[in-house]
């Protein structure tokens, strides 16, 4: 099984999280979405995909410009993670992750790795479905001290499904 981590990052926080997730999973294939095309993504059996959130819940710019229509993820296992700011953007916390997850589902992905909203303070989020985040929500602006432990707990949860 081939597994890759793909991320979109403008300020470096999502890149840092992607590299830590890859390290914890033992994955060497880590790509910035700005440097990879849909065919390369389609070549992997399983994926971990992340984005930061911009403005009022928007995807990171490189993801926003990406051709999601070229993705062929039918039957593939995909875990998502996202960065957000729960204080300044409390009404759209990690909204980019919610948009990303929706586009990946439209491409046929089987999403794994939902997480509890417990321990987060925010008003609303497009990334919350049935009371849980669709993936791993991270907030380096306000809870950076929890990022590594949240990644470790999430990786422990999804690792078997990515093997």
MARMARNU-454489 format. One record per residue (C-alpha): x, y negated, z negated; residue in three letters. Coordinates in Angstrom, 2 decimals. Layout:
N
<rec><x>X</x><y>Y</y><z>Z</z><rest>ala</rest></rec>
...
END
This chain:
163
<rec><x>0.00</x><y>0.00</y><z>0.00</z><rest>unk</rest></rec>
<rec><x>1.31</x><y>-3.42</y><z>0.93</z><rest>unk</rest></rec>
<rec><x>0.50</x><y>-6.32</y><z>-1.40</z><rest>unk</rest></rec>
<rec><x>1.26</x><y>-10.02</y><z>-1.01</z><rest>unk</rest></rec>
<rec><x>0.70</x><y>-13.20</y><z>-2.98</z><rest>unk</rest></rec>
<rec><x>-0.38</x><y>-16.18</y><z>-0.88</z><rest>unk</rest></rec>
<rec><x>-0.84</x><y>-19.67</y><z>-2.30</z><rest>unk</rest></rec>
<rec><x>-1.45</x><y>-23.29</y><z>-1.37</z><rest>unk</rest></rec>
<rec><x>0.37</x><y>-25.82</y><z>-3.52</z><rest>unk</rest></rec>
<rec><x>0.98</x><y>-29.53</y><z>-3.16</z><rest>unk</rest></rec>
<rec><x>2.57</x><y>-30.41</y><z>-6.52</z><rest>unk</rest></rec>
<rec><x>4.26</x><y>-27.08</y><z>-7.32</z><rest>unk</rest></rec>
<rec><x>2.00</x><y>-25.83</y><z>-10.13</z><rest>unk</rest></rec>
<rec><x>0.21</x><y>-23.26</y><z>-7.98</z><rest>unk</rest></rec>
<rec><x>3.52</x><y>-22.16</y><z>-6.46</z><rest>unk</rest></rec>
<rec><x>4.94</x><y>-21.62</y><z>-9.93</z><rest>unk</rest></rec>
<rec><x>1.88</x><y>-19.60</y><z>-10.97</z><rest>unk</rest></rec>
<rec><x>2.06</x><y>-17.55</y><z>-7.74</z><rest>unk</rest></rec>
<rec><x>5.71</x><y>-16.68</y><z>-8.34</z><rest>unk</rest></rec>
<rec><x>5.04</x><y>-15.71</y><z>-11.95</z><rest>unk</rest></rec>
<rec><x>2.07</x><y>-13.54</y><z>-10.93</z><rest>unk</rest></rec>
<rec><x>4.20</x><y>-11.85</y><z>-8.25</z><rest>unk</rest></rec>
<rec><x>6.99</x><y>-11.25</y><z>-10.75</z><rest>unk</rest></rec>
<rec><x>4.59</x><y>-9.71</y><z>-13.29</z><rest>unk</rest></rec>
<rec><x>3.06</x><y>-7.50</y><z>-10.57</z><rest>unk</rest></rec>
<rec><x>6.45</x><y>-6.52</y><z>-9.13</z><rest>unk</rest></rec>
<rec><x>5.58</x><y>-8.02</y><z>-5.73</z><rest>unk</rest></rec>
<rec><x>8.30</x><y>-9.50</y><z>-3.55</z><rest>unk</rest></rec>
<rec><x>6.10</x><y>-10.81</y><z>-0.72</z><rest>unk</rest></rec>
<rec><x>5.11</x><y>-14.35</y><z>-1.76</z><rest>unk</rest></rec>
<rec><x>4.01</x><y>-16.86</y><z>0.87</z><rest>unk</rest></rec>
<rec><x>2.98</x><y>-20.50</y><z>1.01</z><rest>unk</rest></rec>
<rec><x>-0.16</x><y>-20.73</y><z>3.19</z><rest>unk</rest></rec>
<rec><x>1.57</x><y>-23.55</y><z>5.10</z><rest>unk</rest></rec>
<rec><x>4.16</x><y>-21.01</y><z>6.31</z><rest>unk</rest></rec>
<rec><x>2.02</x><y>-17.97</y><z>7.18</z><rest>unk</rest></rec>
<rec><x>-0.61</x><y>-17.22</y><z>9.82</z><rest>unk</rest></rec>
<rec><x>-3.84</x><y>-15.19</y><z>9.54</z><rest>unk</rest></rec>
<rec><x>-2.33</x><y>-12.19</y><z>11.39</z><rest>unk</rest></rec>
<rec><x>0.39</x><y>-11.85</y><z>8.75</z><rest>unk</rest></rec>
<rec><x>-2.20</x><y>-12.06</y><z>5.97</z><rest>unk</rest></rec>
<rec><x>-4.36</x><y>-9.48</y><z>7.76</z><rest>unk</rest></rec>
<rec><x>-1.41</x><y>-7.07</y><z>7.85</z><rest>unk</rest></rec>
<rec><x>-1.52</x><y>-6.60</y><z>4.06</z><rest>unk</rest></rec>
<rec><x>-3.72</x><y>-4.00</y><z>2.37</z><rest>unk</rest></rec>
<rec><x>-4.25</x><y>-6.02</y><z>-0.80</z><rest>unk</rest></rec>
<rec><x>-3.80</x><y>-9.69</y><z>-1.65</z><rest>unk</rest></rec>
<rec><x>-3.56</x><y>-12.14</y><z>-4.52</z><rest>unk</rest></rec>
<rec><x>-4.53</x><y>-15.58</y><z>-3.25</z><rest>unk</rest></rec>
<rec><x>-4.41</x><y>-18.93</y><z>-5.02</z><rest>unk</rest></rec>
<rec><x>-5.13</x><y>-22.61</y><z>-4.57</z><rest>unk</rest></rec>
<rec><x>-5.03</x><y>-25.81</y><z>-6.48</z><rest>unk</rest></rec>
<rec><x>-8.14</x><y>-27.99</y><z>-6.65</z><rest>unk</rest></rec>
<rec><x>-8.15</x><y>-31.53</y><z>-5.34</z><rest>unk</rest></rec>
<rec><x>-10.58</x><y>-34.37</y><z>-5.88</z><rest>unk</rest></rec>
<rec><x>-14.07</x><y>-33.21</y><z>-6.73</z><rest>unk</rest></rec>
<rec><x>-13.53</x><y>-29.48</y><z>-6.25</z><rest>unk</rest></rec>
<rec><x>-11.83</x><y>-29.45</y><z>-2.86</z><rest>unk</rest></rec>
<rec><x>-9.36</x><y>-26.89</y><z>-1.53</z><rest>unk</rest></rec>
<rec><x>-5.69</x><y>-27.76</y><z>-1.40</z><rest>unk</rest></rec>
<rec><x>-4.87</x><y>-29.43</y><z>1.96</z><rest>unk</rest></rec>
<rec><x>-3.08</x><y>-26.48</y><z>3.58</z><rest>unk</rest></rec>
<rec><x>-6.02</x><y>-24.19</y><z>2.77</z><rest>unk</rest></rec>
<rec><x>-8.46</x><y>-26.86</y><z>3.92</z><rest>unk</rest></rec>
<rec><x>-6.79</x><y>-26.82</y><z>7.36</z><rest>unk</rest></rec>
<rec><x>-6.52</x><y>-23.01</y><z>7.50</z><rest>unk</rest></rec>
<rec><x>-8.46</x><y>-20.96</y><z>10.08</z><rest>unk</rest></rec>
<rec><x>-10.49</x><y>-18.68</y><z>7.79</z><rest>unk</rest></rec>
<rec><x>-12.39</x><y>-17.37</y><z>10.81</z><rest>unk</rest></rec>
<rec><x>-9.28</x><y>-15.41</y><z>11.84</z><rest>unk</rest></rec>
<rec><x>-9.10</x><y>-13.47</y><z>8.59</z><rest>unk</rest></rec>
<rec><x>-10.09</x><y>-9.80</y><z>8.74</z><rest>unk</rest></rec>
<rec><x>-10.35</x><y>-8.67</y><z>5.13</z><rest>unk</rest></rec>
<rec><x>-13.14</x><y>-6.12</y><z>5.40</z><rest>unk</rest></rec>
<rec><x>-12.71</x><y>-3.55</y><z>2.65</z><rest>unk</rest></rec>
<rec><x>-9.51</x><y>-5.15</y><z>1.35</z><rest>unk</rest></rec>
<rec><x>-9.01</x><y>-5.81</y><z>-2.35</z><rest>unk</rest></rec>
<rec><x>-8.32</x><y>-9.48</y><z>-3.11</z><rest>unk</rest></rec>
<rec><x>-7.77</x><y>-11.27</y><z>-6.42</z><rest>unk</rest></rec>
<rec><x>-7.94</x><y>-15.07</y><z>-6.59</z><rest>unk</rest></rec>
<rec><x>-6.46</x><y>-17.63</y><z>-8.92</z><rest>unk</rest></rec>
<rec><x>-6.75</x><y>-21.38</y><z>-9.09</z><rest>unk</rest></rec>
<rec><x>-5.40</x><y>-24.48</y><z>-10.75</z><rest>unk</rest></rec>
<rec><x>-7.60</x><y>-27.28</y><z>-12.03</z><rest>unk</rest></rec>
<rec><x>-7.84</x><y>-30.17</y><z>-14.48</z><rest>unk</rest></rec>
<rec><x>-10.60</x><y>-29.51</y><z>-17.01</z><rest>unk</rest></rec>
<rec><x>-10.50</x><y>-33.00</y><z>-18.53</z><rest>unk</rest></rec>
<rec><x>-10.25</x><y>-35.40</y><z>-15.58</z><rest>unk</rest></rec>
<rec><x>-12.41</x><y>-33.20</y><z>-13.33</z><rest>unk</rest></rec>
<rec><x>-14.64</x><y>-31.51</y><z>-15.90</z><rest>unk</rest></rec>
<rec><x>-17.57</x><y>-31.43</y><z>-13.47</z><rest>unk</rest></rec>
<rec><x>-15.62</x><y>-29.57</y><z>-10.75</z><rest>unk</rest></rec>
<rec><x>-12.99</x><y>-27.59</y><z>-12.67</z><rest>unk</rest></rec>
<rec><x>-11.19</x><y>-25.11</y><z>-10.38</z><rest>unk</rest></rec>
<rec><x>-13.76</x><y>-25.77</y><z>-7.66</z><rest>unk</rest></rec>
<rec><x>-11.12</x><y>-25.06</y><z>-5.02</z><rest>unk</rest></rec>
<rec><x>-10.87</x><y>-21.49</y><z>-6.31</z><rest>unk</rest></rec>
<rec><x>-14.64</x><y>-21.13</y><z>-5.96</z><rest>unk</rest></rec>
<rec><x>-14.55</x><y>-22.35</y><z>-2.36</z><rest>unk</rest></rec>
<rec><x>-11.57</x><y>-20.10</y><z>-1.58</z><rest>unk</rest></rec>
<rec><x>-13.31</x><y>-17.05</y><z>-3.06</z><rest>unk</rest></rec>
<rec><x>-16.42</x><y>-17.73</y><z>-0.99</z><rest>unk</rest></rec>
<rec><x>-14.41</x><y>-17.98</y><z>2.25</z><rest>unk</rest></rec>
<rec><x>-12.53</x><y>-14.77</y><z>1.43</z><rest>unk</rest></rec>
<rec><x>-15.81</x><y>-12.95</y><z>0.75</z><rest>unk</rest></rec>
<rec><x>-17.14</x><y>-14.19</y><z>4.09</z><rest>unk</rest></rec>
<rec><x>-14.03</x><y>-12.61</y><z>5.68</z><rest>unk</rest></rec>
<rec><x>-14.99</x><y>-9.28</y><z>4.08</z><rest>unk</rest></rec>
<rec><x>-12.80</x><y>-9.27</y><z>0.97</z><rest>unk</rest></rec>
<rec><x>-13.69</x><y>-7.19</y><z>-2.08</z><rest>unk</rest></rec>
<rec><x>-12.93</x><y>-9.62</y><z>-4.92</z><rest>unk</rest></rec>
<rec><x>-11.53</x><y>-8.43</y><z>-8.23</z><rest>unk</rest></rec>
<rec><x>-10.17</x><y>-10.15</y><z>-11.33</z><rest>unk</rest></rec>
<rec><x>-13.03</x><y>-12.27</y><z>-12.66</z><rest>unk</rest></rec>
<rec><x>-12.26</x><y>-13.82</y><z>-16.04</z><rest>unk</rest></rec>
<rec><x>-14.16</x><y>-15.21</y><z>-19.00</z><rest>unk</rest></rec>
<rec><x>-14.81</x><y>-18.94</y><z>-19.33</z><rest>unk</rest></rec>
<rec><x>-14.05</x><y>-18.64</y><z>-23.05</z><rest>unk</rest></rec>
<rec><x>-11.25</x><y>-20.96</y><z>-24.17</z><rest>unk</rest></rec>
<rec><x>-11.93</x><y>-23.54</y><z>-21.45</z><rest>unk</rest></rec>
<rec><x>-13.76</x><y>-26.85</y><z>-21.90</z><rest>unk</rest></rec>
<rec><x>-15.48</x><y>-28.16</y><z>-18.77</z><rest>unk</rest></rec>
<rec><x>-18.93</x><y>-29.24</y><z>-17.61</z><rest>unk</rest></rec>
<rec><x>-19.35</x><y>-27.19</y><z>-14.42</z><rest>unk</rest></rec>
<rec><x>-17.44</x><y>-25.29</y><z>-11.78</z><rest>unk</rest></rec>
<rec><x>-18.10</x><y>-23.76</y><z>-8.36</z><rest>unk</rest></rec>
<rec><x>-15.68</x><y>-21.05</y><z>-9.50</z><rest>unk</rest></rec>
<rec><x>-18.13</x><y>-19.72</y><z>-12.09</z><rest>unk</rest></rec>
<rec><x>-20.44</x><y>-16.94</y><z>-10.89</z><rest>unk</rest></rec>
<rec><x>-22.67</x><y>-14.99</y><z>-13.27</z><rest>unk</rest></rec>
<rec><x>-21.03</x><y>-16.70</y><z>-16.26</z><rest>unk</rest></rec>
<rec><x>-17.42</x><y>-15.86</y><z>-15.35</z><rest>unk</rest></rec>
<rec><x>-14.69</x><y>-17.39</y><z>-13.23</z><rest>unk</rest></rec>
<rec><x>-14.34</x><y>-15.56</y><z>-9.90</z><rest>unk</rest></rec>
<rec><x>-10.62</x><y>-15.19</y><z>-10.68</z><rest>unk</rest></rec>
<rec><x>-7.94</x><y>-16.58</y><z>-12.96</z><rest>unk</rest></rec>
<rec><x>-8.47</x><y>-20.25</y><z>-13.85</z><rest>unk</rest></rec>
<rec><x>-5.37</x><y>-22.16</y><z>-14.91</z><rest>unk</rest></rec>
<rec><x>-5.07</x><y>-25.73</y><z>-16.24</z><rest>unk</rest></rec>
<rec><x>-1.46</x><y>-26.90</y><z>-16.36</z><rest>unk</rest></rec>
<rec><x>-2.60</x><y>-30.47</y><z>-16.94</z><rest>unk</rest></rec>
<rec><x>-4.23</x><y>-29.79</y><z>-20.31</z><rest>unk</rest></rec>
<rec><x>-3.45</x><y>-26.19</y><z>-21.32</z><rest>unk</rest></rec>
<rec><x>-0.02</x><y>-25.49</y><z>-19.85</z><rest>unk</rest></rec>
<rec><x>0.94</x><y>-23.66</y><z>-23.04</z><rest>unk</rest></rec>
<rec><x>-1.67</x><y>-20.98</y><z>-22.18</z><rest>unk</rest></rec>
<rec><x>-0.67</x><y>-20.43</y><z>-18.54</z><rest>unk</rest></rec>
<rec><x>1.84</x><y>-17.62</y><z>-19.05</z><rest>unk</rest></rec>
<rec><x>-0.33</x><y>-15.68</y><z>-21.52</z><rest>unk</rest></rec>
<rec><x>-3.37</x><y>-16.05</y><z>-19.24</z><rest>unk</rest></rec>
<rec><x>-1.34</x><y>-14.77</y><z>-16.30</z><rest>unk</rest></rec>
<rec><x>-0.05</x><y>-11.81</y><z>-18.33</z><rest>unk</rest></rec>
<rec><x>-3.56</x><y>-10.85</y><z>-19.48</z><rest>unk</rest></rec>
<rec><x>-4.97</x><y>-11.18</y><z>-15.94</z><rest>unk</rest></rec>
<rec><x>-2.15</x><y>-9.20</y><z>-14.34</z><rest>unk</rest></rec>
<rec><x>-2.73</x><y>-6.42</y><z>-16.88</z><rest>unk</rest></rec>
<rec><x>-6.41</x><y>-6.40</y><z>-15.85</z><rest>unk</rest></rec>
<rec><x>-5.85</x><y>-6.26</y><z>-12.06</z><rest>unk</rest></rec>
<rec><x>-2.57</x><y>-4.36</y><z>-11.72</z><rest>unk</rest></rec>
<rec><x>-4.09</x><y>-0.87</y><z>-11.38</z><rest>unk</rest></rec>
<rec><x>-6.47</x><y>-2.08</y><z>-8.65</z><rest>unk</rest></rec>
<rec><x>-3.54</x><y>-3.47</y><z>-6.65</z><rest>unk</rest></rec>
<rec><x>-1.38</x><y>-0.34</y><z>-6.88</z><rest>unk</rest></rec>
END
